[in-house]
């Protein structure tokens, strides 16, 4: 395996933090009797599965590239899931069911369109990965909208955590450039220091999301005690 022990710790903690975040969010939705928030929490699971594929890819010594491709495919649907979850929350506030129907009925057609027009396997994976990034930006815009119309759903720290993923992506791209073109490594994974440093930004992002959800739970419990 190419990863050092500290880098493994960062990778595993990142996955644990995301899992804790959606578990806490599901619990929070149940506490305030909001099924839309519970559904949003469940729709965070695909991204976690995609991340676990990367973990197993590293366990294989970066030899099972199919796991990395599978991760990109799952993250594509994970971004769709996050958008769908956001629309469910917005639908709860706005009492308009059309957006969620549009997201679930139209967006999943993209893979089939791509497979038809892009017969090359690598081209399909690369294109889905690019579209996934765009979809995540759409999700981030929806998160801001949700925070504006209903501050009960997300804390400010959780919103910042979701957006901090952009910092992780930008920093990772910079690390890939530095590792491969300036430090002589074939991939970022082979440069353990930069790899661990880049991954730490994702871990920080997930930590903020989880802590933000926990903050909302504590606020709700405090209000409940004061009301009682």
ChimeraX attribute file (.defattr): number of C-alpha atoms within 10 A of each C-alpha:
attribute: neighborCount
match mode: 1-to-1
recipient: residues
	/A:1	10
	/A:2	15
	/A:3	20
	/A:4	12
	/A:5	11
	/A:6	12
	/A:7	21
	/A:8	17
	/A:9	13
	/A:10	21
	/A:11	23
	/A:12	15
	/A:13	18
	/A:14	23
	/A:15	22
	/A:16	16
	/A:17	22
	/A:18	24
	/A:19	20
	/A:20	19
	/A:21	24
	/A:22	24
	/A:23	19
	/A:24	21
	/A:25	28
	/A:26	21
	/A:27	19
	/A:28	23
	/A:29	20
	/A:30	14
	/A:31	14
	/A:32	14
	/A:33	11
	/A:34	16
	/A:35	17
	/A:36	22
	/A:37	25
	/A:38	22
	/A:39	20
	/A:40	23
	/A:41	22
	/A:42	17
	/A:43	22
	/A:44	21
	/A:45	18
	/A:46	20
	/A:47	23
	/A:48	21
	/A:49	18
	/A:50	23
	/A:51	22
	/A:52	18
	/A:53	20
	/A:54	21
	/A:55	19
	/A:56	14
	/A:57	21
	/A:58	21
	/A:59	15
	/A:60	14
	/A:61	13
	/A:62	19
	/A:63	12
	/A:64	14
	/A:65	14
	/A:66	12
	/A:67	20
	/A:68	22
	/A:69	20
	/A:70	17
	/A:71	25
	/A:72	24
	/A:73	19
	/A:74	22
	/A:75	23
	/A:76	28
	/A:77	21
	/A:78	24
	/A:79	24
	/A:80	23
	/A:81	25
	/A:82	26
	/A:83	27
	/A:84	23
	/A:85	25
	/A:86	26
	/A:87	27
	/A:88	24
	/A:89	25
	/A:90	22
	/A:91	16
	/A:92	15
	/A:93	13
	/A:94	11
	/A:95	10
	/A:96	12
	/A:97	13
	/A:98	11
	/A:99	15
	/A:100	18
	/A:101	12
	/A:102	12
	/A:103	16
	/A:104	14
	/A:105	10
	/A:106	9
	/A:107	14
	/A:108	14
	/A:109	10
	/A:110	13
	/A:111	17
	/A:112	10
	/A:113	10
	/A:114	16
	/A:115	14
	/A:116	11
	/A:117	9
	/A:118	15
	/A:119	10
	/A:120	11
	/A:121	11
	/A:122	11
	/A:123	13
	/A:124	18
	/A:125	22
	/A:126	14
	/A:127	16
	/A:128	21
	/A:129	19
	/A:130	13
	/A:131	15
	/A:132	21
	/A:133	16
	/A:134	14
	/A:135	21
	/A:136	22
	/A:137	16
	/A:138	15
	/A:139	23
	/A:140	21
	/A:141	14
	/A:142	19
	/A:143	24
	/A:144	18
	/A:145	14
	/A:146	20
	/A:147	16
	/A:148	11
	/A:149	12
	/A:150	13
	/A:151	13
	/A:152	12
	/A:153	21
	/A:154	22
	/A:155	21
	/A:156	17
	/A:157	19
	/A:158	26
	/A:159	20
	/A:160	18
	/A:161	22
	/A:162	19
	/A:163	20
	/A:164	18
	/A:165	19
	/A:166	18
	/A:167	14
	/A:168	20
	/A:169	16
	/A:170	11
	/A:171	17
	/A:172	20
	/A:173	14
	/A:174	13
	/A:175	21
	/A:176	21
	/A:177	14
	/A:178	16
	/A:179	22
	/A:180	15
	/A:181	12
	/A:182	10
	/A:183	12
	/A:184	11
	/A:185	14
	/A:186	12
	/A:187	15
	/A:188	21
	/A:189	19
	/A:190	16
	/A:191	20
	/A:192	18
	/A:193	16
	/A:194	20
	/A:195	22
	/A:196	21
	/A:197	16
	/A:198	24
	/A:199	20
	/A:200	19
	/A:201	21
	/A:202	27
	/A:203	23
	/A:204	19
	/A:205	26
	/A:206	26
	/A:207	23
	/A:208	24
	/A:209	29
	/A:210	24
	/A:211	19
	/A:212	23
	/A:213	28
	/A:214	20
	/A:215	17
	/A:216	22
	/A:217	20
	/A:218	13
	/A:219	13
	/A:220	16
	/A:221	14
	/A:222	12
	/A:223	11
	/A:224	10
	/A:225	9
	/A:226	8
	/A:227	7
	/A:228	6
